[in-house]
Amino acid sequence: MAIRTWLLGTAAATLVAQAALAQSPNLLVFDWAGFEDPGLHQAYIDKYGASPQYSFYADDDEAFQKVVSGFKPDIAHPCSQMISKYRDAGLIEPWDTSKLTAFKDLDPALLDSPIFQDDGGLWFLPTDWASTAIAWNTEKVPEADVSTLQVFKDPKYAGRISLPNSVDDIWPLAFLATGVHDWTDVTDDQFKAAADWLREVHPNVRAYWADPSEMGQLMATGEVLVAWSWPEGVTQLVADGYPIGFQREATEGSSAFVCGFVNFKNGPGSEDQAYDFMNAWLQPSSAEYLVDVFGYGSSNKTAMDAIDAEKLKEAGLGPVTVPVLTQKPLEQSLRDRMVQEFEKIKAGF
């Protein structure tokens, strides 16, 4: 899935300043930029007097390559598609669920994969989930236009659309647009149809955004009118008064992703602090903050069940009636094929 937040202006500057001035030296978290927000781990700060140290990445593949090359964090925040790679490389160890105070409150549906949890233990601790869907300028784009994913091919928006520069997000869009709702078992013909669709869309693309701040700025300036987006950029744009909608019910559907934390073998920092950090992340107060500020849902189902249904709907976390492509873990050969084909498409081939 990719950075999963968008913070602009003085708010971003404040958070960066806080992180720089107050960091615990005994825990190194490898994360998407923006997720250092203290509101997500306040209980950890209350205990240790500061946030942990952070190092950031903008793409799951970038993060994996950095760790494979020798970078040694204590924990990292990948999305579900990457877990098999970390496991196969022997980089991570299971979490001790007896040290996770909210483990019993986690949504079982988010643990329902032998890649995440097996007889060897819990390899992936899910923490946050959301949808990828259409962000659109409600003043300049008729609502009828975003009732379908084919809006990205519409010539009237040539040069006014933006798509994620992420394999894990671009292919769900292409598969949905061509009628596929499960990307774990696609045929060669289905793969080709999705790739052909992306090639048709490519001339309309103004920019393949690398993170939500880039996408948000493109929409804030009016350069981009329609984007395939994570929710946090939309949440911040709306909070800042921009006329941006989030369409999760296009006829063909939307996609859903889940991200969480992995525990590295022989991490340099404190194991106890790693568990305290995760327990802070999974508190009900952090879940509510995640909904309010990021537009994401928490894996703590008990905490989510306590949040008003109307608030969840407004945050883009309510139920939908259209197909949802869940970004389940993929066979590595298929994901590698997606990476190679996407690079060709962006290069114009």
C-alpha positions, -999 to 999 in steps of 0.1 A, spaced: 0 0 0 26 31 3 31 69 28 -3 67 41 -9 103 54 -10 139 43 0 167 66 4 202 52 16 236 63 21 245 100 7 212 112 33 192 94 61 216 105 49 213 141 50 175 140 84 174 124 97 198 150 83 178 178 98 145 164 132 162 160 132 176 195 119 147 215 128 111 205 134 81 226 168 66 216 157 30 225 133 22 197 136 28 159 104 27 139 106 24 101 74 40 89 54 60 63 61 97 68 32 112 87 26 82 109 50 97 135 20 117 146 20 116 184 -18 112 185 -12 76 173 10 66 202 3 90 230 4 64 257 40 56 247 50 93 251 32 94 284 54 65 296 88 74 281 85 112 278 91 112 240 82 95 207 104 68 194 130 75 167 117 73 132 131 66 98 108 71 68 100 55 34 75 64 7 70 29 -8 68 -6 6 93 -20 -20 118 8 -11 115 -1 26 121 -38 19 151 -31 -2 166 -9 25 162 -35 52 176 -63 29 206 -40 23 214 -39 60 193 -12 76 183 -23 111 151 -9 125 133 -25 154 98 -25 138 83 -14 105 48 -6 92 43 -25 58 10 -33 42 -2 -68 39 11 -76 4 47 -74 17 46 -98 46 55 -129 27 86 -111 14 98 -102 49 91 -138 61 107 -155 31 138 -133 36 140 -144 73 140 -108 85 111 -109 110 101 -129 141 66 -135 155 50 -111 180 44 -124 215 6 -120 217 7 -123 255 24 -89 255 -3 -72 233 -30 -60 257 -56 -55 229 -49 -87 210 -82 -101 220 -100 -70 206 -85 -73 171 -108 -79 142 -104 -116 134 -110 -109 97 -78 -89 96 -58 -119 109 -74 -145 85 -43 -155 65 -17 -181 71 8 -155 59 -1 -133 89 -6 -160 115 2 -197 116 15 -223 140 47 -204 143 30 -173 157 17 -139 147 40 -125 120 20 -94 111 2 -72 136 -26 -54 117 -32 -19 129 -49 2 102 -71 -2 72 -89 19 46 -101 22 10 -85 35 -21 -111 52 -42 -118 83 -64 -109 117 -50 -126 144 -71 -131 182 -72 -169 185 -65 -171 220 -80 -155 212 -113 -164 175 -119 -200 164 -122 -209 136 -97 -221 115 -126 -186 114 -141 -172 97 -110 -199 71 -109 -175 49 -129 -138 42 -129 -138 49 -166 -136 86 -157 -98 81 -157 -100 74 -195 -123 104 -202 -106 127 -227 -121 158 -210 -98 151 -180 -66 147 -201 -38 161 -180 -61 166 -150 -59 132 -133 -34 116 -109 -27 80 -101 -5 65 -74 30 55 -83 25 22 -64 20 -13 -78 -2 -22 -48 -27 6 -56 -26 10 -94 -33 -26 -102 -65 -29 -80 -78 1 -99 -70 -15 -133 -85 -49 -122 -117 -34 -109 -120 -13 -141 -118 -44 -162 -142 -65 -140 -118 -84 -117 -126 -84 -79 -100 -109 -67 -64 -101 -77 -49 -133 -62 -60 -155 -91 -59 -136 -123 -56 -152 -157 -32 -140 -184 -61 -125 -203 -73 -106 -173 -38 -93 -166 -34 -82 -202 -69 -65 -201 -59 -46 -169 -25 -36 -184 -41 -24 -216 -66 -3 -196 -37 14 -178 -20 21 -211 -52 38 -223 -53 59 -191 -16 68 -192 -19 98 -216 -44 114 -193 -21 113 -163 -6 146 -151 14 129 -124 19 95 -107 19 107 -71 45 93 -47 27 103 -15 -6 119 -4 11 153 1 19 154 -36 -15 143 -46 -31 168 -21 -12 197 -35 -21 189 -70 -57 189 -61 -55 219 -39 -41 240 -68 -67 227 -92 -41 211 -115 -57 177 -109 -94 172 -108 -97 134 -103 -73 111 -85 -72 75 -73 -65 82 -37 -60 70 -1 -84 87 23 -60 108 44 -52 133 17 -90 138 11 -96 142 49 -70 169 51 -82 187 20 -118 188 33 -106 200 67 -87 228 49 -119 238 31 -112 224 -4 -142 210 -23 -130 174 -26 -152 143 -24 -143 107 -19 -162 83 -42 -160 47 -28 -191 35 -48 -181 38 -84 -200 11 -103 -169 -11 -107 -160 -8 -70 -131 4 -48 -102 -14 -31 -94 -20 5 -60 -24 21 -46 -33 56 -13 -23 70 4 -32 103 37 -38 120 64 -65 118 90 -72 144 126 -75 132 150 -101 144 178 -88 164 165 -52 164 189 -28 180 164 -12 204 143 -22 234 119 -51 229 98 -39 258 95 -4 242 84 -21 209 55 -37 227 46 -5 247 45 13 213 22 -13 198 -1 -13 228 -3 25 226 -12 22 188 -40 -2 196 -56 19 224 -92 31 218 -80 67 219 -56 60 191 -83 43 171 -105 74 174 -76 97 164 -69 74 134 -105 78 122 -107 116 129 -73 127 115 -64 100 89 -97 87 78 -84 52 85 -100 24 105 -83 6 134 -78 -31 137 -91 -28 173 -127 -39 165 -139 -32 200 -127 4 197 -142 8 162 -176 -6 174 -177 21 200 -174 49 174 -206 64 160 -216 49 127 -223 83 112 -187 94 120 -174 63 103 -195 69 72 -183 105 70 -147 93 73 -152 69 44 -152 38 66 -189 28 63 -202 -1 44 -205 0 6 -228 -18 -19 -203 -21 -48 -176 -47 -52 -145 -43 -31 -111 -57 -42 -93 -66 -10 -55 -62 -13 -47 -97 -1 -11 -110 -2 0 -121 -37 22 -147 -51 56 -130 -54 58 -140 -91 26 -121 -99 37 -91 -79 70 -90 -97 52 -92 -130 30 -62 -120 61 -42 -111 77 -49 -144 46 -41 -165 39 -9 -146 74 4 -153 68 -2 -190 35 16 -189 49 47 -172 77 47 -198 51 48 -225 55 12 -237 
